Amino acid sequence: MGETVKNRTHELTRAELEIMQVLWKRGKAFVHDIIGELPEPKPAYNTVSTIVRILENKGFVSHKAYGRTYEYYPAVSKGEYTQVYMRNVLDNFFDGSVSQMVNFFSSRKSISVEETDEILRIMNSGK
């Protein structure tokens, strides 16, 4: 994949993230395919095309040309982006502390026994 998402200083806007979700799901797509996957009201073709080019300039998307038509694909995996994004959330809002983050979410939403067991299982398997 070349340059990693860590070297990108840009976070995705809501519109960019919607388009990336389509590309991560499909693997590759033409602009009209992307539009077909987006919720109503559908954005204009030129709007989606512009956002895809912005994503390409940011290094999140690449393309393959078929004459004047371009097929776009992710240059950054969803996992790569999620890892960096969540690291930023952790650092910026929870002083880098996973326990502070878990405490924040658990104090605002009760965590079921099943979710607690799953969290413990995941944490134990990471050791």
N, C-alpha and C positions, 0 to 999 in steps of 0.2 A: 504494500500500500504506500510505500514511500514515506513521506513526511507524516509524523504522527500527529494526532489531534492535540497533543500537549503543546506543540509549537504554534498552534493557532490561537490567537488572542480573542477571537470572536465567539460569542455565544450565539446560538441560533434564535432568531425572532420566532414568534408564534407561527407566522406564515411559512418561514423557512423550515421550521420543525415539521409542519404538516406535510410539506413536500418531501422532506427527508424520510418521514414515516412511510410514505408511499414507496419511495425508492428502496428503503430497507426491506420492505415487505415483498416487493416485486423483483428486486435485484437489478433491474434495468427497465427503462421506459422512455417512450417518446412523450413530448409535452401533452399531446391529446390523451395518452394513457393516464398521465398524472391527473389531468382534469377530471377524467372519468372516475377516479378514486376519491376525489375530494367531495366534502359534503355540500349540500345546497345552502345558499345559492352559489353556483359554480362561478369561480373567477374567470375573467376574460383570458383568452389564449395569450395575449401579449403580457398580461400580468404574471402568469405562471412562467412564461418564457424569460421574463426579466428576473424573476426570483431565482430561477434555475441558473441563470448566468451569474448572478450575485453569489450563489452557493459555489459555483465553479471558481470564481475569483477568490473566494475565501478558502478554497482548497477542499471543500466537502464533497464536491461532485466532479466527475470527469465525463467525457463523452466520446462516442465513436461516430464519425461522420459517414453518412451515406449520401453523397452528393451534397445537396443543401439541407438535408434533413439530419438531425442529430438524435442519437439514442444516448440517454444519460444513465449513469450508474454511480452508486456511492463510492467515494474515494476514502471514506472513513466509515468503519463499521459502527453499528448501533452500540455495541459493547464498549468500543473505544470512547465514543462520545459520552455515553452514560457514566463511565468511570471518571473521566475528567470533570464532567458537570457535577457529579455527586461529590467529588473531592472538593470542588469549589464551594458547594453548599456547606459541606462539613467544616471547611476552614473559615468561611465567611460568617456563618451563623452559629456554629457550635464549637468554636475554638479548636477545631480538629478532633473533637472528642465524640466518638461513636456513642458512648454511654449518655452524653448530654443529648444527642440527637434522639436516641431511643426513648429517653425520659420525656423529651418534648412531645413526641408522638403518642407515647403511652398515656401521658397526662391529658391529652385532648381526645383520645379515642380509646375506649377500653379494648385491650388486646385479649383475644380468646385464649383458652388453654391450648387449642390446636396451634394457633399462631405462635404462642410462647414456645411450645415444643419444637416447632419448625425453626424458630430463631436459634434455639439452643442446639438443635441438630446441625444447622448450618455452621454455627460458630465452632462446635466441636470437630466437625469434619475439616475445618480450615487449619487446625493445629497440626 
